Each structure stands twice: as C-alpha cells, then as structure tokens.
Amino acid sequence: MEKIVKKYYDALDEGQLLGRQCSGCGAVEFPPVLTCNACGELHDMNWVEISGKGRMVDFFLPGMMTHQPVNDDLKPYAYGSVEITEGAYFNCIIKGVKKKNRDFMEAHLPDVPVHAVIVPRDGYKMVVFAVDEEFLEKAP
C-alpha cells in the first residue's frame, strides 16, 4: 500500500500541495485519502497538484475556551469550511478573520476568496488558508 501520509508531508516540505483524484468519477480529495469520498472507489486514486485557491464557505471565531494555535503568526484566525477550486470541501484554520471584519465576511459567504498557506508547526508543516489580501482591503 502506498504511503500517502509520507508523500503528502514530503510535498509540503517542498512547498507543494498534493491531493488525490479518483480515476472513476474525477473527484479530488484534499487532504489526500485512499478511497474516494464521492463514489466510494477503492484505492484507484492518482496524485494531482492542488492550486491552493478556494472559497470560504462558513466560519466561526474561536471562543475563550477554544484551543489557540501554537503559532502566533496564525492570528487573527477563524475555524471554518473551505471549498478548493478542485472541489474538495473540508474544515481548517482560516487566517484574516476577526471580530472587526466578521459582519463583512458573513455578508459575502460562501464566496470569500482564500488561498493555501503552508506553515511550520511542532516539527512538521501544515496547511491553513488565508483570506485573499485584495478582499481584506475591501473590509470596513
């Protein structure tokens, strides 16, 4: 069986985002998995490079009791759902959302443009998304 986790993290170390595309239905999975979530195809998935572009579909701001990220450079942030251009939909940290611009962001859901950012965390790299700067500049 292919070592999917290793290949994914090795690619992140090189600044590349990889997903898996189902050879049966064409759906893209990100982060990569063995089995297609769209059609259930078992193991017949091919590696594809992910653009890193997408849209924020929803979000919530962390509360006082919510775990804070280790990296200060992730602030301000929210937890939310992102749909990448290739079609995968998942939950992640989204940089650039704060109380001050919350209403503006909510008014533009589900089409707030975001892009992937690879950040170091505890000895490995992880992917978070950030609201596009051009969009943030429009916020009051």
Buried (B, 14 or more C-beta within 10 A) or exposed (E): EEEBEEBBBEBBEEEEBBBBBBEBEEBBBBBBBBBBEBEEBEEEBEBBEBEBBBBBBBBEBBEEEEEEBEBEEBEBBBBBBBBBEBBBEBEBBBBBBBEEBBEBBEEBBEEBBBBBBBBEEEEEBBBBBBBBEEBBEEBE
